[in-house]
Amino acid sequence: GMRAKFSGFHNITEVLFEPSYSHALVTTVLLTGWIVCITTVLGLLIALVLHHVQKGRLFYKLLLLWPYAVAPAIAAVLWRFLFHPTLGWLSEWCTWLNGSFNYLMHPKLALAVVVIVSVWQQLSYNILFFFVSLESIPASILEAAWLEGASSWQCFWKIRLPMLRATLLFLVLMNALYAFFETFSVIDILTSGGPGDRTTTLLYKIYKDGFIGMDWSSAAVQSLLLMLMVVGITLLKFRYDKHQILLEEASS
């Protein structure tokens, strides 16, 4: 006796005007912004330091790159023990400095913990690409700049950074995609979207509405909207890649 009825755009409008969806969108934007900014800037700084290190470079590279080999779920479990409100030594240290540290009860602390774990996981990826790009810059260009009296900051701002532009944009897009998708297991293990849904991202809300709340229509619409966002980011990347190819062909 069940009948199917076409709902038109009712499910889409219902999701778009739902306060919890808007809140999840804001959380996703904030989380993505923090992860992209910190991992990109910190990865570039560490790669610059590693680029100038000669003695023990292989050891430092292995030390900096091994976190990327750890699965996000395993990393979340490790950091959950470190930040545990009563058992973690990092939480005890933070409590000694601040007086109170319980990320399971404070929304801002919960979001900060998710950002820290995600940055720790993704930072190695950025260091690797920045290091390889720095190694590919011809030393003759830098030597010529130094002979002309350029400072280290001028060499970085005028030579290194423009030549790292393609790598920089690529990593920004990859970090954004990482924040959209790969943080799911980190959020699920550390906070479960709480407290008060303050760490519930768009992807985690799809999981909660579809697999926990059994609201399949809402979850399907949210999946469609998330897919459109990712397609938009990917098209931006392809457009930039095409622009870079045309510039290289014109310069050659």
C-alpha positions in Angstrom: 0.0 0.0 0.0 3.0 2.3 -0.1 3.1 4.9 -2.8 6.0 7.1 -4.1 5.3 10.8 -4.6 7.7 13.2 -6.3 8.5 15.9 -3.8 10.1 18.3 -6.3 12.5 20.8 -4.6 10.8 20.5 -1.2 13.7 18.4 0.3 16.3 20.8 -1.0 14.6 23.9 0.3 13.9 22.2 3.6 17.6 21.3 4.0 18.8 24.8 3.0 16.6 26.6 5.5 17.3 24.1 8.3 19.3 25.9 11.1 21.4 22.8 11.8 22.6 22.6 8.2 23.6 26.3 8.2 25.5 25.6 11.5 27.2 22.6 10.0 28.2 24.7 6.9 29.7 27.4 9.1 31.6 24.8 11.1 32.9 23.2 7.9 34.1 26.6 6.6 35.8 27.4 9.9 37.4 24.0 10.2 38.6 24.2 6.5 39.9 27.7 6.9 42.0 26.9 10.0 43.3 23.6 8.5 44.2 25.1 5.2 45.9 28.2 6.7 47.9 26.4 9.4 49.0 23.4 7.3 50.0 25.5 4.3 51.9 28.2 6.2 53.5 25.8 8.7 54.4 23.3 6.0 56.1 26.0 4.0 58.1 27.2 7.0 59.3 23.7 8.0 60.2 22.9 4.4 62.3 26.1 4.2 64.1 25.1 7.4 64.6 21.6 6.1 65.8 22.9 2.8 68.8 24.6 4.5 69.6 21.7 6.8 72.5 19.6 5.5 73.6 17.4 8.4 71.0 14.7 9.3 68.5 15.8 6.6 67.4 12.2 5.9 66.6 11.7 9.6 64.6 14.9 9.8 62.7 14.1 6.7 61.7 10.7 8.0 60.7 12.2 11.4 58.5 14.8 9.7 56.9 12.6 7.1 55.9 9.6 9.2 52.6 11.1 10.6 51.2 11.0 7.1 51.6 7.2 7.1 49.3 6.9 10.1 45.6 6.3 9.3 43.3 9.2 10.4 41.4 6.8 12.7 44.6 5.6 14.4 45.8 9.2 14.8 42.5 10.2 16.4 42.7 7.4 18.9 46.3 8.4 19.8 45.4 12.0 20.3 42.2 11.0 22.2 44.4 9.5 24.9 46.7 12.5 24.9 43.8 15.0 25.3 41.6 12.8 27.6 40.2 15.1 30.3 41.3 12.9 33.2 44.0 10.6 31.8 45.8 12.5 29.0 49.1 14.2 29.9 48.5 17.0 27.4 45.2 17.8 29.1 46.9 17.9 32.5 49.5 20.3 31.1 46.8 22.5 29.5 44.9 22.4 32.8 48.0 23.5 34.6 48.4 26.5 32.2 44.8 27.5 31.8 43.0 26.1 34.9 40.4 24.1 33.0 40.7 21.9 29.9 37.8 19.6 28.9 37.2 19.6 25.2 34.2 17.3 25.6 32.4 20.2 27.3 33.8 23.3 25.7 32.9 23.8 22.0 35.8 26.0 21.2 38.3 23.6 22.7 36.7 20.7 20.9 37.1 22.5 17.5 40.7 23.4 18.4 41.5 19.8 19.2 40.0 18.6 15.9 42.1 21.3 14.1 45.3 20.2 16.0 44.9 16.5 15.1 44.0 17.3 11.5 46.9 19.6 11.0 49.3 17.0 12.6 48.0 14.4 10.1 48.1 16.6 7.0 51.3 18.6 7.7 53.6 16.0 6.4 51.9 16.1 3.0 52.5 19.8 2.7 56.1 19.5 3.8 56.9 16.9 1.2 55.5 18.9 -1.7 57.1 22.2 -0.6 60.4 20.6 0.0 60.5 19.0 -3.5 59.4 22.3 -5.1 62.2 24.2 -3.2 64.8 21.6 -4.3 63.7 22.2 -7.9 64.4 25.9 -7.9 67.7 26.5 -9.7 70.5 27.6 -7.3 71.9 29.9 -10.0 68.9 32.2 -9.8 69.3 32.6 -6.0 73.1 33.1 -6.3 72.6 35.8 -8.9 70.1 37.6 -6.5 72.6 37.3 -3.7 75.3 38.8 -5.8 73.0 41.7 -6.6 72.6 42.4 -2.9 69.2 40.8 -2.3 68.4 39.8 1.3 67.0 36.4 2.4 63.5 37.9 2.7 63.7 39.4 -0.8 64.9 36.1 -2.3 62.0 34.4 -0.7 59.3 37.0 -1.6 60.5 37.8 -5.1 61.9 34.4 -6.3 61.0 31.4 -4.2 57.3 32.3 -3.5 56.4 33.1 -7.1 58.0 29.9 -8.2 56.0 28.0 -5.6 52.7 29.4 -6.7 51.5 26.3 -8.5 52.5 24.1 -5.6 50.8 26.5 -3.2 47.5 26.5 -4.9 47.6 22.7 -5.3 48.2 22.2 -1.6 45.5 24.7 -0.7 42.9 22.7 -2.7 44.2 19.4 -1.4 44.0 20.7 2.2 40.5 21.9 1.6 39.4 18.5 0.3 41.1 16.9 3.2 39.2 19.1 5.6 35.9 18.2 3.9 36.3 14.4 3.9 39.3 13.0 5.8 38.4 14.7 9.1 35.3 12.5 9.4 37.1 9.8 11.4 38.9 12.3 13.6 35.6 14.0 14.5 33.8 10.7 15.1 36.4 9.4 17.4 37.3 12.6 19.3 34.0 14.4 19.7 31.2 12.6 17.8 30.1 16.0 16.5 29.7 17.5 19.9 29.5 19.2 22.2 26.2 20.7 21.0 27.0 19.9 17.4 29.8 22.5 17.4 32.1 20.1 15.6 29.5 18.6 13.2 30.7 19.2 9.6 28.6 18.7 6.5 29.9 15.2 6.0 29.4 14.2 9.6 25.8 15.6 9.5 25.1 13.4 6.5 26.2 10.4 8.5 24.2 11.4 11.6 21.0 12.2 9.6 21.2 9.2 7.3 22.7 6.3 9.4 21.7 7.4 12.9 18.5 9.5 12.3 17.4 7.3 9.4 16.4 10.4 7.5 17.5 9.2 4.0 15.9 12.0 2.0 17.7 14.7 3.9 21.0 12.8 3.8 20.6 12.3 0.0 20.0 16.0 -0.5 23.0 17.0 1.7 25.2 14.5 -0.2 24.1 16.1 -3.5 24.9 19.6 -2.2 28.3 18.5 -0.8 29.1 16.9 -4.2 28.3 20.2 -6.0 30.7 22.0 -3.6 33.5 19.5 -4.3 32.9 19.7 -8.0 33.2 23.5 -7.8 36.5 23.3 -6.0 37.8 20.7 -8.5 36.7 22.9 -11.5 38.7 25.8 -10.0 41.7 23.6 -9.8 41.4 22.4 -13.4 40.9 26.0 -14.6 44.0 27.1 -12.8 46.0 24.1 -14.3 44.8 25.0 -17.8 45.8 28.6 -17.2 49.3 27.5 -16.0 49.8 25.3 -19.1 48.8 28.2 -21.4 51.3 30.5 -19.6 54.1 27.9 -19.9 53.4 27.4 -23.6 53.4 31.2 -24.1 56.7 31.7 -22.3 58.4 28.8 -24.1 
